Amino acid sequence: MEKENAIIENEEWIKTPFAYTKIVGGLSLFQQNVLILVSDKLQGYIKQFLDDKRFKNPDKPKPIYTMEQKNEALTVRVALKDLGITDTHYSAVLQPALKKNENVVKTMVLPDLRRLEMRVSYLEKDEHTGKQVTVSKWQPIFKSIATPMDSYSKNGFQFDVRNGWIEFVINDLVADYLLDMSEGYIEHLKMLAKVSKKKYTPSFYFLLKSQGSPHYSTKLEDLKTYMGVLKLNKEDMTIKDSYPKYSRFRQCVIEPAMMDMKRMADEGLSDIWFTYKEIRPRGLKTGNPELIDFDIFHSDMGNKRTELKNKNKAKFDKGRKEPIMQDLFANVSTTEDKIQTNIGEGADKWNEL
């Protein structure tokens, strides 16, 4: 009972910008857990953003930090022990840096995170005219991912000792969009990826929790974009679909996530679960559906959290996009438009279509 109450209480929950959740699709659960722990380290900035009511600012994007806080906010340290990596296993997951005498080692457990990119527009000086022009380029989300080391001498010998944490430096060119609160945030368990057993479960959780409604309808292409199964070949700008046949997408992506989230809900590890149905043109029973309709349900945990928030009467400001804290679906602004994102491979091609 104490464990259940601890999970229901707020200390086990964190808030993550919806924009940030768009980068987790298709990653392994371990990698998603790392990204969630990075979000966990940014909770102080998110709390201050909400306390200062900066969501009322009409400008977009709305980063979680002020410009004065930006440099400090973009360097995040995650303890290796929080990832379940003990000091006796550091050498198994880390590779020495390529440069001699460099005081960092590069992590081998996170290769795909280094390749995460986001397409953003920003001002850049034109090398021919010298004027500031707007350019749109793919940029890495993380400028660096490294594990710093401390050096010390003993009996005339030099020793390097790992500090026991991974340092993530978020690229300042993408940070304002990656940590943008203009689309709201998702309140979720900090251990969401850790308790999931299927890699698409967290993505379905974030997407469905964000809708502001117990019902959600989406086009197949938009769902595939968010789940990260569309891969863009930057050389010829073609899109590769990991699951071109809908039956395979349903079998490998939707169904496993649905059953996994229901398991989590039954075990008190998720506040929502879902079912779905396919909408096809009249008379057709196979092939790609025109739409996929989701029904989203509160679990017992979700109902208890709602009761707790009602009891505390913790209401948000009336001018906010989140009307009241009691509503599990109230933290993210909604739109009837399809999902639009420049995050991840292939997103810009679908937006053009």
Secondary structure as UniProt FT lines:
FT   HELIX           2..8
FT   HELIX           10..12
FT   STRAND          13..17
FT   HELIX           18..21
FT   TURN            22..23
FT   TURN            25..26
FT   HELIX           29..40
FT   TURN            41..42
FT   HELIX           43..51
FT   TURN            52..53
FT   HELIX           54..56
FT   TURN            67..69
FT   HELIX           70..73
FT   STRAND          75..79
FT   HELIX           80..83
FT   HELIX           87..89
FT   HELIX           90..93
FT   STRAND          94..96
FT   TURN            100..101
FT   STRAND          104..107
FT   HELIX           111..114
FT   STRAND          117..125
FT   TURN            127..129
FT   STRAND          132..140
FT   STRAND          142..154
FT   TURN            155..156
FT   STRAND          157..162
FT   STRAND          165..170
FT   HELIX           172..178
FT   TURN            182..183
FT   STRAND          185..189
FT   TURN            190..191
FT   HELIX           192..195
FT   TURN            199..200
FT   HELIX           201..209
FT   TURN            210..211
FT   STRAND          215..218
FT   HELIX           220..227
FT   STRAND          230..233
FT   TURN            234..237
FT   STRAND          238..241
FT   HELIX           246..249
FT   HELIX           250..254
FT   HELIX           255..266
FT   TURN            267..268
FT   STRAND          272..279
FT   TURN            282..283
FT   STRAND          291..298
FT   HELIX           300..312
FT   TURN            318..319
FT   TURN            325..326
FT   TURN            328..329
FT   TURN            345..346
FT   HELIX           347..352
//
